[in-house]
Amino acid sequence: MPIRHFIWTSHAKDRCTQKLIDRSMVERAIQDHHANRKINRGRADWRLDGLLVDGRRFEVVYDHPSRAGNASARIVSVWDR
């Protein structure tokens, strides 16, 4: 089942604002590359690398499935790389 719904923590939203990372690009990376995710050893289940249109790389940390179901991911944090 594809991921269609995203739940953003306030921390993840703040990180995107601080680092000028477009949230829609983060969501698209999760949708397109969820199969390539890696286990995260922190509070969230998964981590994934992504690429912005300006060439900058980022890492997103997220839970899937979220409490909202298999079609949802909860985005915990975003980091520029």
Stockholm file with secondary structure:
# STOCKHOLM 1.0

chainA/1-81         MPIRHFIWTSHAKDRCTQKLIDRSMVERAIQDHHANRKINRGRADWRLDGLLVDGRRFEVVYDHPSRAGNASARIVSVWDR
#=GR chainA/1-81 SS CCCCEEEECHHHHHHHHHHTCCHHHHHHHHHHHGGGCEECSSSSSEEEEEECTTSCEEEEEEESSBTTBTTEEEEEEEEEC
#=GC SS_cons        CCCCEEEECHHHHHHHHHHTCCHHHHHHHHHHHGGGCEECSSSSSEEEEEECTTSCEEEEEEESSBTTBTTEEEEEEEEEC
//
